[in-house]
Amino acid sequence: MAEKVVDIIKELGVSVIVGSFDNPGYYVPELNAIYIDEKLDECQHEAVLLHELGHAAKQKNEIDLYNATKTMKLKMECEANRFMISYLFHRYIKYTGEEPYRVDYLEFMRQNDIPLRDEDIVKEIIADY
């Protein structure tokens, strides 16, 4: 696990539990804990962890709002995806040394197992970098 991810976990005071679960991952704000399924490969584990850290960082005290409507849930899921993708993109730029505007966003998505439904988020992050 990257040092920066460990720092985020410490800063948020989140517990990370890896085990056999029905979902790839989920965040329980009442416990400030993230649960990650042990069957995920390393890339999937990191993406799910970052997504759930996005919930912990951005929505810790908003569980009632998350559960209020489907629209709010989708908005918060999108925000958590943005957190994850932003982290992955910053790391990608640092690792490759590539200029953000030169990044083949589809290749970036493929390398990081980012689903096509998040294509607009990726494009926005690249444009805003």
Contact map, one row per residue, 1 for C-alpha under 8 A:
111011000000000000000000000000000000000000000100000000000000000000000000000000000000000000000000000000000000000000000000000000000
111111000000000000000000000000000000000000000000000000000000000000000000000000000000000000000000000000000000000000000000000000000
111111100000000000000000000000000000000000000000000000000000000000000000000000000000000000000000000000000000000000000000000000000
011111110000000000000000000000000000000000000000000000000000000000000000000000000000000000000000000000000000000000000000000000000
111111111000000000000000000000000000000000000000010000000000000000000000000000000000000000000000000000000000000000000000000000000
111111111100000000000000000000000000000000000000000000000000000000000000000000000000000000000000000000000000000000000000000000000
001111111110000000000000000000000000000000000000000000000000000000000000000000000000000000000000000000000000000000000000000000000
000111111111000000000000000000000000000000000000000010000000000000000000000000000000000000000000000000000000000000000000000000000
000011111111111000000000000000000000000000000000000010000000000000000000000000000000000000000000000000000000000000000000000000000
000001111111110000000000000000000000000000000000000000000000000000000000000000000000000000000000000000000000000000000000000000000
000000111111110000000000000000000000000000000000000000000000000000000000000000000000000000000000000000000000000000000000000000000
000000011111110000000000000000000000000000000000000000011000000000000000000000000000000000000000000000000000000000000000000000000
000000001111111000000000000000010000000000000000000000000000000000000000000000000000000000000000000000000000000000000000000000000
000000001111111100000000000000011100000000000000000000010000000000000000000000000000000000000000000000000000000000000000000000000
000000001000111110000000000000011100000000000000000000000000000000000000000000000000000000000000000000000000000000000000000000000
000000000000011111000000000000001111000000000000000000000000000000000000000000000000000000000000000000000000000000000000000000000
000000000000001111100000000000001111000000000000000000000000000000000000000000000000000000000000000000000000000000000000000000000
000000000000000111110000000000000011110000000000000000000000000000000000000000000000000000000000000000000000000000000000000000000
000000000000000011111000000000000011110000000000000000000000000000000000000000000000000000000000000000000000000000000000000000000
000000000000000001111100000000000000111000000000000000000000000000000000000000000000000000000000000000000000000000000000000000000
000000000000000000111111100000000011110000000000000000000000000000000000000000000000000000000000000000000000000000000000000000000
000000000000000000011111000000000000100000000000000000000000000000000000000000000000000000000000000000000000000000000000000000000
000000000000000000001111110000000001100000000000000000000000000000000000000000000000000000000000000000000000000000000000000000000
000000000000000000001111110000000001100100000001000000000000000000000000000000000000000000000000000000000000000000000000000000000
000000000000000000001011111000000111100000000001100100000000000000000000000000000000000000000000000000000000000000000000000000000
000000000000000000000011111100000111000000000000000100000000000000000000000000000000000000000000000000000000000000000000000000000
000000000000000000000000111110011110000000000000000110110000000000000000000000000000000000000000000000000000000000000000000000000
000000000000000000000000011111111100000000000000000000000000000000000000000000000000000000000000000000000000000000000000000000000
000000000000000000000000001111111000000000000000000000010001101000000000000000000000000000000000000000000000000000000000000000000
000000000000000000000000000111111000000000000000000000000000000000000000000000000000000000000000000000000000000000000000000000000
000000000000000000000000000111111000000000000000000000000000000000000000000000000000000000000000000000000000000000000000000000000
000000000000111000000000001111111100000000000000000000010001000000000000000000000000000000000000000000000000000000000000000000000
000000000000011110000000001111111110000000000000000000000000000000000000000000000000000000000000000000000000000000000000000000000
000000000000011110000000111100011111000000000000100110000000000000000000000000000000000000000000000000000000000000000000000000000
000000000000000111101000111000001111100000000000000000000000000000000000000000000000000000000000000000000000000000000000000000000
000000000000000111101011110000000111110000001001100000000000000000000000000000000000000000000000000000000000000000000000000000000
000000000000000001111111100000000011111100001000000000000000000000000000000000000000000000000000000000000000000000000000000000000
000000000000000001111000000000000001111100000000000000000000000000000000000000000000000000000000000000000000000000000000000000000
000000000000000000010000000000000000111110000000000000000000000000000000000000000000000000000000000000000000000000000000000000000
000000000000000000000001000000000000111111111000000000000000000000000000000000000000000000000000000000000000000000000000000000000
000000000000000000000000000000000000001111111000000000000000000000000000000000000000000000000000000000000000000000000000000000000
000000000000000000000000000000000000000111111100000000000000000000000000000000000000000000000000000000000000000000000000000000000
000000000000000000000000000000000000000111111110000000000000000000000000000000000000000000000000000000000000000110000000000000000
000000000000000000000000000000000000000111111111000000000000000000000000000000000000000000000000000000000000000010000000000000000
000000000000000000000000000000000001100111111111100000000000000000000000000000000000000000000000000000000000000000000000000000000
100000000000000000000000000000000000000001111111110000000000000000000000000000000000000000000000000000000000000000000000000000000
000000000000000000000000000000000000000000111111111000000000000000000000000000000001000000000000000000000000000100000000000000000
000000000000000000000001100000000001000000011111111100000000000000000000000000000000000000000000000000000000000000000000000000000
000000000000000000000000100000000101000000001111111110000000000000000000000000000000000000000000000000000000000000000000000000000
000010000000000000000000000000000000000000000111111111000000000000000000000000010011001000000000000000000000000000000000000000000
000000000000000000000000000000000000000000000011111111100000000000000000000000011011000000000000000000000000000000000000000000000
000000000000000000000000111000000100000000000001111111110000000000000000000000010000000000000000000000000000000000000000000000000
000000011000000000000000001000000100000000000000111111111000000000000000000000010001000000000000000000000000000000000000000000000
000000000000000000000000000000000000000000000000011111111110000000000000000000111111000000000000000000000000000000000000000000000
000000000000000000000000001000000000000000000000001111111111000000000000000110110000000000000000000000000000000000000000000000000
000000000001010000000000001010010000000000000000000111111111000000000000000000000000000000000000000000000000000000000000000000000
000000000001000000000000000000000000000000000000000011111111000000000000000000000000000000000000000000000000000000000000000000000
000000000000000000000000000000000000000000000000000001111111000000000000000000110000000000000000000000000000000000000000000000000
000000000000000000000000000000000000000000000000000001111111111000000000000100000000000000000000000000000000000000000000000000000
000000000000000000000000000010010000000000000000000000111111111000000000000000000000000000000000000000000000000000000000000000000
000000000000000000000000000010000000000000000000000000000011111000000000000000000000000000000000000000000000000000000000000000000
000000000000000000000000000000000000000000000000000000000011111111000000000000000000000000000000000000000000000000000000000000000
000000000000000000000000000010000000000000000000000000000011111111100000000000000000000000000000000000000000000000000000000000000
000000000000000000000000000000000000000000000000000000000000011111110000000000000000000000000000000000000000000000000000000000000
000000000000000000000000000000000000000000000000000000000000011111111001100000000000000000000000000000000000000000000000000000000
000000000000000000000000000000000000000000000000000000000000011111111001100100000000000000000000000000000000000000000000000000000
000000000000000000000000000000000000000000000000000000000000001111111101100000000000000000000000000000000000000000000000000000000
000000000000000000000000000000000000000000000000000000000000000111111101100000000000000000000000000000000000000000000000000000000
000000000000000000000000000000000000000000000000000000000000000011111111100000000000000000000000000000000000000000000000000000000
000000000000000000000000000000000000000000000000000000000000000000111111110000000000000000000000000000000000000000000000000000000
000000000000000000000000000000000000000000000000000000000000000000001111111000000000000000000000000000000000000000000000000000000
000000000000000000000000000000000000000000000000000000000000000011111111111100000000000000000000000000000000000000000000000000000
000000000000000000000000000000000000000000000000000000000000000011111111111110000000000000000000000000000000000000000000000000000
000000000000000000000000000000000000000000000000000000000000000000000111111111000000000000000000000000000000000000000000000000000
000000000000000000000000000000000000000000000000000000000000000000000011111111100000000000000000000000000000000000000000000000000
000000000000000000000000000000000000000000000000000000100010000001000001111111110000000000000000000000000000000000000000000000000
000000000000000000000000000000000000000000000000000000100000000000000000111111111000000000000000000000000000000000000000000000000
000000000000000000000000000000000000000000000000000000000000000000000000011111111100000000000000000000000000000000000000000000000
000000000000000000000000000000000000000000000000000001100100000000000000001111111110000000000000000000000000000000000000000000000
000000000000000000000000000000000000000000000000011111100100000000000000000111111111000000000000000000000000000000000000000000000
000000000000000000000000000000000000000000000000001001000000000000000000000011111111100000000000000000000000000000000100000000000
000000000000000000000000000000000000000000000000000001000000000000000000000001111111110000000000000000000000000000000000110000000
000000000000000000000000000000000000000000000000011001000000000000000000000000111111111000000000000000000000000000000000000000000
000000000000000000000000000000000000000000000010011011000000000000000000000000011111111100000000000000000000000000000000000000000
000000000000000000000000000000000000000000000000000000000000000000000000000000001111111110000000000000000000000001000000110010000
000000000000000000000000000000000000000000000000000000000000000000000000000000000111111111000000000000000000000000000000010010000
000000000000000000000000000000000000000000000000010000000000000000000000000000000011111111100000000000000000000000000000000000000
000000000000000000000000000000000000000000000000000000000000000000000000000000000001111111110000000000000000000100000000000000000
000000000000000000000000000000000000000000000000000000000000000000000000000000000000111111111000000000000001000000000000000011000
000000000000000000000000000000000000000000000000000000000000000000000000000000000000011111111100000000000000000000000000000000000
000000000000000000000000000000000000000000000000000000000000000000000000000000000000001111111110000000000000000000000000000000000
000000000000000000000000000000000000000000000000000000000000000000000000000000000000000111111111100000000001000000000000000000000
000000000000000000000000000000000000000000000000000000000000000000000000000000000000000011111111111100000000000000000000000000000
000000000000000000000000000000000000000000000000000000000000000000000000000000000000000001111111110000000000000000000000000000000
000000000000000000000000000000000000000000000000000000000000000000000000000000000000000000111111100000000000000000000000000000000
000000000000000000000000000000000000000000000000000000000000000000000000000000000000000000011111110000000000000000000000000000000
000000000000000000000000000000000000000000000000000000000000000000000000000000000000000000011111111000000000000000000000000000000
000000000000000000000000000000000000000000000000000000000000000000000000000000000000000000001101111101100000000000000000000000000
000000000000000000000000000000000000000000000000000000000000000000000000000000000000000000001000111111100000000000000000000000000
000000000000000000000000000000000000000000000000000000000000000000000000000000000000000000001000011111100000000000000000000001101
000000000000000000000000000000000000000000000000000000000000000000000000000000000000000000000000001111100000000000000000000001100
000000000000000000000000000000000000000000000000000000000000000000000000000000000000000000000000011111110000000000000000000000000
000000000000000000000000000000000000000000000000000000000000000000000000000000000000000000000000011111111001000000000000000000000
000000000000000000000000000000000000000000000000000000000000000000000000000000000000000000000000000001111111000000000000000000000
000000000000000000000000000000000000000000000000000000000000000000000000000000000000000000000000000000111111100000000000011000000
000000000000000000000000000000000000000000000000000000000000000000000000000000000000000000000000000000011111110000000000000000000
000000000000000000000000000000000000000000000000000000000000000000000000000000000000000000000000000000011111111000000000000000000
000000000000000000000000000000000000000000000000000000000000000000000000000000000000000010010000000000111111111100000000000000000
000000000000000000000000000000000000000000000000000000000000000000000000000000000000000000000000000000001111111111110010010000000
000000000000000000000000000000000000000000000000000000000000000000000000000000000000000000000000000000000111111111000000000000000
000000000000000000000000000000000000000000000000000000000000000000000000000000000000000000000000000000000011111111000000000000000
000000000000000000000000000000000000000000100010000000000000000000000000000000000000000100000000000000000001111111000000000000000
000000000000000000000000000000000000000000110000000000000000000000000000000000000000000000000000000000000000111111100000000000000
000000000000000000000000000000000000000000000000000000000000000000000000000000000000100000000000000000000000111111110100000000000
000000000000000000000000000000000000000000000000000000000000000000000000000000000000000000000000000000000000100011111110000000000
000000000000000000000000000000000000000000000000000000000000000000000000000000000000000000000000000000000000100001111110000000000
000000000000000000000000000000000000000000000000000000000000000000000000000000000000000000000000000000000000000000111111000000000
000000000000000000000000000000000000000000000000000000000000000000000000000000001000000000000000000000000000000001111111110000000
000000000000000000000000000000000000000000000000000000000000000000000000000000000000000000000000000000000000100000111111111000000
000000000000000000000000000000000000000000000000000000000000000000000000000000000000000000000000000000000000000000001111111100000
000000000000000000000000000000000000000000000000000000000000000000000000000000000100100000000000000000000000000000000111111110000
000000000000000000000000000000000000000000000000000000000000000000000000000000000100110000000000000000001000100000000111111111000
000000000000000000000000000000000000000000000000000000000000000000000000000000000000000000000000000000001000000000000011111111100
000000000000000000000000000000000000000000000000000000000000000000000000000000000000000000000000000000000000000000000001111111110
000000000000000000000000000000000000000000000000000000000000000000000000000000000000110010000000000000000000000000000000111111111
000000000000000000000000000000000000000000000000000000000000000000000000000000000000000010000000000110000000000000000000011111111
000000000000000000000000000000000000000000000000000000000000000000000000000000000000000000000000000110000000000000000000001111111
000000000000000000000000000000000000000000000000000000000000000000000000000000000000000000000000000000000000000000000000000111111
000000000000000000000000000000000000000000000000000000000000000000000000000000000000000000000000000100000000000000000000000011111
